Amino acid sequence: MSGRDLFCQPRRFGRGAALTLVFASVLVAGAATGSLPGPDRKSPADEARSAVPAGRPEDVAEAAAEAMAAGESPMEAAERAVSRSGDRWGAVYSQGEYEEFEEALDGAYTGVGLWARRERDGRIEVSKVRPGSPAATAGIRAGDRLRSVDGAEVDGRPVTEVVALLRGDTLDTPAGTSVRLGVERGTRAWDLTLRRARMSIDPVTVRSLAGGITVIRIASFTKGAGDEVRAAVRKAPAATGIVLDLRGNSGGLVTEAVTAASAFLDGGLVATYDVDGAQRALHAEPGGDTGRPLVAVVDGGTMSAAELLTGALQDRGRAVVVGTRTFGKGSVQMPSRLPDGSVAELTVGHYRTPSGRTVDGRGITPDLEADRGVLGRAETVLSGLGES
């Protein structure tokens, strides 16, 4: 679900025309409540008011305004307009949902600590549980089916709605409030009550492997993640290799992905993107470590901003990519504020890697395909890179 900013924060729309880039996310594709809803998106509300591949932001806004004048729900009218547009990544969020998503990108959230995805049959499945979270303490496991939240059945609902139910109906739903879940595991079904907790996101973790190899895992591109990557590279033992683990990274703030790229590049192109036919470019800062052996590890859960980083390192010849094909989310969304405070997002363009490859719908193919023993493969590759 995904799921942001390109040059500056997407913070509330009233604070200037912040240019943001949302490369979609776990919000739409599947992630959830306690985790980073990673949409990465392109904005501001003023910057790209023009035709989009599958619909037009102004058409959605007009439909919402007409509905409000007629005493109807602007959000429901916008949802109908987005649905008719055929935009795969188009979505409408309530004001509270959108504020929560932005808050999570700042590195903190109130929730129960589980990720969820919608299966093809409409059922909601728990895909991951945060250790130490209320969900983990209650014994919820990955693979469990989520049947209901506070008595409301969730089958067939968009993941964004399920996230809102789990986190609470309003932005200021405090930690300590309770939420009742209906859960199913195999033939067993039961209800349990959790209390929401305030949790921080630790997007970057660092550990060492034998031989001095440093593994830098980026779980999501929340605020400050790029600088944490640069700090980890500086602290890594000299003349040793680095594994950049991007598996399961569903995206986040594009600026942070570009900063992370700057840790390994001496300036130069990271990606290009288009908005209404106008070409734009993202560049790394100079001064990165260009000599240390580097392997990027990816899988089908590597999305959006994480794909942008992977594509840049691969195209620039800076890293060998190991793993399985990435998700393939490379479109740019623009958020538009509606009369009732809800937010509609429609696709306004797509990004490409430095060599001009399109990622959306295709993903990135690793240099070395591996779905098992991936870190071992990465170590082997690094040993060869170190000898060259």
BABADO-355925 format. One record per residue (C-alpha): x, y, z; residue in one letter; residue number from 1. Coordinates in steps of 0.25 Angstrom, whole numbers, plus 2048, in hexadecimal, padded with zeros to 3 digits. Example, Ala and Ser with C-alpha at 12.3 -4.5 7.8 and 13.67 -1.06 7.14 Angstrom:
2
831;7EE;81F;A;1
837;7FC;81D;S;2
***
This chain:
388
800;800;800;M;1
806;806;7FE;S;2
80D;80F;7FC;G;3
81C;828;7FD;R;4
822;835;7FA;D;5
82B;839;7EF;L;6
832;846;7F3;F;7
82B;849;800;C;8
821;845;80A;Q;9
813;842;806;P;10
80E;848;813;R;11
801;84E;814;R;12
7FC;855;807;F;13
7FB;863;80D;G;14
80A;863;80F;R;15
80E;868;801;G;16
80F;860;7F4;A;17
817;855;7F9;A;18
81C;84C;7ED;L;19
81A;83E;7F1;T;20
81B;831;7EA;L;21
813;825;7EE;V;22
817;818;7E8;F;23
80C;810;7ED;A;24
80B;807;7F8;S;25
808;7FD;801;V;26
7FB;805;803;L;27
7F5;801;7F6;V;28
7FE;7F4;7F4;A;29
7FD;7EF;801;G;30
803;7F4;80D;A;31
7FE;7F8;81A;A;32
7FC;7FC;828;T;33
807;7FE;830;G;34
810;7FE;825;S;35
814;808;81B;L;36
80A;80A;811;P;37
814;80D;807;G;38
80E;815;7FC;P;39
818;81E;7F5;D;40
811;829;7ED;R;41
812;835;7E5;K;42
80C;842;7E9;S;43
809;84E;7EC;P;44
7FA;851;7EA;A;45
7FE;85D;7E2;D;46
80A;857;7DA;E;47
804;84D;7D0;A;48
7F5;851;7CD;R;49
7F6;84A;7BF;S;50
7F1;83E;7B8;A;51
7F5;831;7BD;V;52
7F6;823;7B7;P;53
7E9;81E;7BC;A;54
7E1;82A;7C1;G;55
7E3;838;7C5;R;56
7E4;83E;7D3;P;57
7DB;84A;7D0;E;58
7D0;840;7CB;D;59
7D0;839;7D9;V;60
7D0;847;7E0;A;61
7C5;84B;7D8;E;62
7BC;83F;7DA;A;63
7BF;841;7E9;A;64
7BB;84F;7E9;A;65
7AE;84C;7E2;E;66
7AB;841;7EC;A;67
7AD;84B;7F7;M;68
7A4;855;7F1;A;69
799;84B;7F0;A;70
79B;847;7FE;G;71
7A1;83A;7FB;E;72
7AF;834;7FF;S;73
7BB;83A;7F8;P;74
7C3;82E;7FC;M;75
7B9;824;7F6;E;76
7B8;82C;7E9;A;77
7C7;82D;7E8;A;78
7C8;81E;7EA;E;79
7BF;81B;7DF;R;80
7C6;825;7D6;A;81
7D4;81E;7D9;V;82
7CE;810;7D7;S;83
7C8;815;7C9;R;84
7D6;81A;7C5;S;85
7DC;80C;7C4;G;86
7E8;811;7CC;D;87
7EF;805;7D2;R;88
7F5;80D;7DE;W;89
7EA;818;7DF;G;90
7E4;819;7ED;A;91
7DC;822;7F6;V;92
7E0;823;805;Y;93
7D8;829;810;S;94
7DF;835;817;Q;95
7E2;82D;823;G;96
7E8;821;81B;E;97
7F1;82B;813;Y;98
7F6;832;81F;E;99
7F9;824;825;E;100
801;820;819;F;101
809;82D;819;E;102
80C;82B;828;E;103
811;81D;826;A;104
81B;822;81C;L;105
820;82B;826;D;106
824;81E;82E;G;107
819;81C;838;A;108
80B;817;839;Y;109
800;812;842;T;110
7FB;804;83E;G;111
7FB;7F5;842;V;112
808;7F1;83A;G;113
804;7E9;82F;L;114
805;7E9;820;W;115
7F9;7E4;817;A;116
7F6;7E1;809;R;117
7EA;7DF;801;R;118
7E9;7D1;7FA;E;119
7E3;7CF;7EC;R;120
7D7;7CA;7F2;D;121
7D5;7D6;7FA;G;122
7D9;7D0;808;R;123
7E3;7D8;810;I;124
7EF;7D1;815;E;125
7FA;7D5;81F;V;126
807;7D5;818;S;127
810;7D9;823;K;128
810;7DC;832;V;129
819;7E6;839;R;130
821;7DF;844;P;131
81D;7E5;852;G;132
810;7EB;84C;S;133
802;7E9;852;P;134
7FF;7E0;846;A;135
80B;7D8;849;A;136
808;7D7;858;T;137
7FA;7D2;855;A;138
800;7C7;84D;G;139
7FC;7CB;83F;I;140
805;7C5;834;R;141
808;7C8;826;A;142
7FE;7C0;81D;G;143
7F2;7C2;827;D;144
7E6;7C7;820;R;145
7E0;7D4;826;L;146
7D0;7D2;826;R;147
7CB;7DE;82D;S;148
7CF;7EB;834;V;149
7C6;7F0;83F;D;150
7BB;7E8;839;G;151
7BC;7ED;82B;A;152
7BF;7E2;821;E;153
7CC;7E5;819;V;154
7CB;7DB;80D;D;155
7CA;7E2;800;G;156
7CE;7F0;806;R;157
7DA;7F8;801;P;158
7E6;7F6;80A;V;159
7E6;805;80C;T;160
7D8;804;813;E;161
7DD;7F8;81B;V;162
7E9;801;820;V;163
7E0;80C;824;A;164
7D8;802;82C;L;165
7E4;7FC;833;L;166
7EA;80A;836;R;167
7DD;811;83A;G;168
7D3;81A;833;D;169
7DA;827;836;T;170
7E9;82C;835;L;171
7E9;82F;844;D;172
7E5;821;849;T;173
7EE;81F;854;P;174
7F7;813;858;A;175
7F0;80B;863;G;176
7E3;80A;85B;T;177
7DD;7FC;859;S;178
7DA;7F6;84C;V;179
7D3;7E8;84A;R;180
7D8;7DF;83F;L;181
7D2;7D2;839;G;182
7DD;7C9;835;V;183
7DD;7BB;82E;E;184
7E8;7B1;82D;R;185
7E5;7A5;826;G;186
7D8;79F;82C;T;187
7D9;7A7;838;R;188
7D2;7B5;83A;A;189
7D3;7BE;846;W;190
7D1;7CC;84A;D;191
7DB;7D4;852;L;192
7DD;7E3;857;T;193
7E9;7EA;855;L;194
7EE;7F8;85B;R;195
7F4;801;851;R;196
802;806;854;A;197
80B;811;84F;R;198
817;80B;848;M;199
823;811;841;S;200
828;80B;833;I;201
836;807;832;D;202
838;807;823;P;203
847;804;823;V;204
84E;7F9;82A;T;205
85D;7F5;829;V;206
864;7E8;82C;R;207
871;7E1;828;S;208
874;7D4;821;L;209
880;7CB;822;A;210
88C;7D2;81B;G;211
888;7E0;81F;G;212
87C;7E1;815;I;213
872;7EC;819;T;214
863;7E9;817;V;215
85B;7F6;816;I;216
84C;7F2;816;R;217
842;7FD;812;I;218
834;7F9;816;A;219
82E;806;811;S;220
832;814;80D;F;221
82C;81C;818;T;222
832;82A;81C;K;223
841;829;81F;G;224
843;81B;819;A;225
84D;821;80E;G;226
856;827;819;D;227
856;81A;821;E;228
85B;813;815;V;229
866;81D;812;R;230
86A;81C;821;A;231
86A;80D;820;A;232
873;80D;814;V;233
87D;817;81A;R;234
87E;80E;827;K;235
880;801;81F;A;236
88E;7FB;820;P;237
897;800;815;A;238
899;7F8;808;A;239
88D;7EE;80C;T;240
881;7EB;804;G;241
872;7F0;806;I;242
865;7E9;804;V;243
85A;7F2;803;L;244
84D;7EA;806;D;245
841;7F0;800;L;246
838;7E4;801;R;247
82A;7E7;805;G;248
82C;7F6;804;N;249
81F;7FC;7FE;S;250
824;80A;7FD;G;251
823;817;804;G;252
829;825;802;L;253
830;826;7F5;V;254
839;830;7FA;T;255
83E;826;804;E;256
841;81C;7F9;A;257
849;826;7F1;V;258
851;82A;7FE;T;259
854;81B;800;A;260
858;81A;7F1;A;261
862;826;7F5;S;262
869;81D;7FF;A;263
86E;814;7F3;F;264
86F;81E;7E7;L;265
877;82A;7E4;D;266
86C;832;7DF;G;267
865;830;7D2;G;268
857;82B;7CE;L;269
84F;822;7D7;V;270
842;822;7CF;A;271
839;82A;7C5;T;272
82A;82C;7C5;Y;273
820;833;7BD;D;274
814;83B;7C1;V;275
80A;83F;7B6;D;276
815;83D;7AC;G;277
81F;845;7B3;A;278
82C;83E;7B7;Q;279
832;840;7C4;R;280
83F;839;7CB;A;281
844;835;7D8;L;282
853;836;7DB;H;283
85C;830;7E6;A;284
864;839;7EE;E;285
873;838;7EC;P;286
87D;832;7F5;G;287
877;824;7F7;G;288
880;817;7F9;D;289
882;812;7EB;T;290
88D;808;7ED;G;291
887;7FF;7F8;R;292
881;7F1;7F2;P;293
872;7F2;7F3;L;294
867;7E8;7F1;V;295
858;7EC;7F1;A;296
84F;7E1;7F5;V;297
840;7E2;7F0;V;298
833;7DA;7EF;D;299
825;7DB;7EB;G;300
822;7E4;7F6;G;301
82C;7EE;7F2;T;302
824;7FA;7ED;M;303
823;808;7E8;S;304
82E;811;7EF;A;305
836;804;7F2;A;306
835;800;7E3;E;307
83A;80E;7E0;L;308
846;80C;7E8;L;309
849;7FE;7E3;T;310
848;803;7D4;G;311
851;80E;7D6;A;312
85C;806;7DD;L;313
85A;7FB;7D2;Q;314
85A;804;7C6;D;315
866;80C;7CB;R;316
86E;7FF;7CD;G;317
870;802;7DC;R;318
869;7F5;7E1;A;319
866;7E7;7DD;V;320
858;7E4;7E0;V;321
854;7D7;7E6;V;322
847;7D0;7E9;G;323
839;7D0;7E1;T;324
832;7DA;7D8;R;325
82D;7E6;7DF;T;326
81E;7EA;7E0;F;327
81E;7F4;7D5;G;328
818;801;7DB;K;329
81D;80D;7D3;G;330
812;816;7D2;S;331
811;824;7D7;V;332
804;828;7DF;Q;333
7FF;836;7E2;M;334
7F6;839;7EE;P;335
7EB;843;7ED;S;336
7E3;848;7F9;R;337
7D4;847;7F8;L;338
7CA;850;7FE;P;339
7C7;847;80A;D;340
7D6;846;80D;G;341
7D8;838;807;S;342
7E3;836;7FD;V;343
7E2;830;7EF;A;344
7EF;82B;7E8;E;345
7F0;828;7D9;L;346
7FC;824;7D1;T;347
803;82F;7CA;V;348
80F;829;7C4;G;349
81A;81E;7C5;H;350
828;81D;7C9;Y;351
834;816;7C2;R;352
841;811;7C6;T;353
84E;819;7C1;P;354
84F;810;7B4;S;355
840;813;7B1;G;356
83A;806;7B6;R;357
82B;807;7BA;T;358
829;800;7C7;V;359
81A;801;7C8;D;360
813;7F4;7C5;G;361
821;7EE;7C2;R;362
829;7EE;7CF;G;363
838;7ED;7CF;I;364
83F;7E0;7CB;T;365
84B;7DC;7D4;P;366
858;7DA;7CE;D;367
858;7CC;7D6;L;368
84B;7C5;7D8;E;369
849;7BF;7E6;A;370
83D;7BC;7EE;D;371
845;7B4;7F9;R;372
852;7B6;800;G;373
852;7C4;7FB;V;374
85B;7CA;805;L;375
865;7BE;803;G;376
864;7C1;7F4;R;377
867;7D0;7F7;A;378
873;7CC;7FF;E;379
879;7C4;7F4;T;380
877;7CF;7EA;V;381
87E;7D9;7F4;L;382
88A;7D0;7F5;S;383
88B;7D0;7E6;G;384
889;7DF;7E5;L;385
894;7E1;7F0;G;386
89E;7D9;7E8;E;387
89C;7E1;7DB;S;388
***
